[in-house]
Amino acid sequence: YTILEKNLFLRFTEIDLIAEKENVLYFFEIKTRRTKDFGEGFESVSKRKIYKIFKASEIYTQNKFQDKDVRIGILSILYTGENSQIEIFWYE
């Protein structure tokens, strides 16, 4: 992945990470947890937030990235020290 933007604010929402790989743009929401006591990180992302990321991706791509495919994902990080885990959950 090539990182294009970090913590980018577009009109109505913040995009944590925008990356590109093999002609595809990836828009990521990043959620970090130290324990699973309150659920997985991805579980805290609402449908409304996903919708806002989708709309922001449309704005971001309308001028210079029209020819690229777009994917929206959540990077769910469980930070436990040595055994930290990173999982990606994709939205179609």
C-alpha positions in Angstrom: 0.0 0.0 0.0 1.1 3.6 -0.7 -0.3 6.0 1.8 -1.9 9.1 0.1 -3.5 10.8 3.1 -3.8 10.6 6.9 -6.5 12.2 9.0 -8.1 14.0 6.1 -11.2 16.0 6.8 -13.6 16.2 3.9 -16.7 18.4 4.5 -18.5 16.3 7.0 -16.2 13.5 8.2 -12.6 12.6 8.8 -11.0 9.8 6.9 -8.3 8.1 9.0 -6.3 6.7 6.1 -6.4 6.8 2.3 -4.0 4.4 0.5 -3.5 3.0 -3.0 -2.5 -0.4 -4.2 -2.6 -1.8 -7.7 -4.9 1.0 -9.1 -7.4 0.7 -6.2 -8.0 3.4 -3.6 -8.6 2.3 0.0 -10.5 4.4 2.5 -9.9 3.1 6.0 -11.4 3.8 9.4 -9.0 2.8 12.2 -10.3 1.5 15.5 -7.9 0.4 18.3 -8.7 -1.6 21.4 -6.6 -2.9 24.3 -9.1 -5.6 25.2 -12.2 -7.1 23.7 -14.3 -6.3 26.8 -16.4 -3.8 24.9 -16.3 -5.7 21.6 -14.2 -5.6 18.5 -13.1 -2.3 17.1 -15.0 -2.8 13.9 -18.2 -3.2 15.8 -18.1 0.4 17.0 -18.3 1.8 13.4 -21.9 2.7 12.6 -23.6 2.4 9.3 -23.9 6.2 9.3 -20.1 6.4 9.6 -19.6 4.0 6.7 -22.1 6.1 4.6 -20.1 9.2 5.4 -16.8 7.5 4.4 -18.5 6.4 1.1 -19.7 10.0 0.4 -16.2 11.4 1.2 -14.7 8.9 -1.1 -16.9 10.2 -3.9 -15.8 13.8 -3.2 -12.1 12.7 -3.0 -12.2 10.8 -6.3 -14.3 13.1 -8.4 -11.4 15.1 -10.0 -8.2 13.2 -10.0 -8.9 9.5 -9.3 -12.0 8.8 -11.5 -10.4 5.8 -13.1 -9.7 4.0 -9.9 -11.8 1.4 -8.0 -12.6 2.3 -4.4 -12.8 0.0 -1.4 -13.8 1.0 2.2 -12.4 -0.9 5.1 -12.0 -0.8 8.8 -8.6 -1.6 10.4 -9.4 -3.2 13.7 -6.4 -3.2 15.9 -6.2 -5.2 19.1 -3.2 -3.8 20.9 -2.0 -6.2 23.6 1.7 -5.7 23.5 3.7 -8.5 21.9 0.7 -10.3 20.5 -1.1 -7.4 18.9 -3.4 -8.2 16.0 -4.5 -6.2 13.0 -7.6 -7.3 11.1 -9.2 -5.6 8.1 -13.0 -5.7 7.6 -14.2 -4.8 4.1 -17.5 -3.2 3.1 -18.8 -3.8 -0.3 
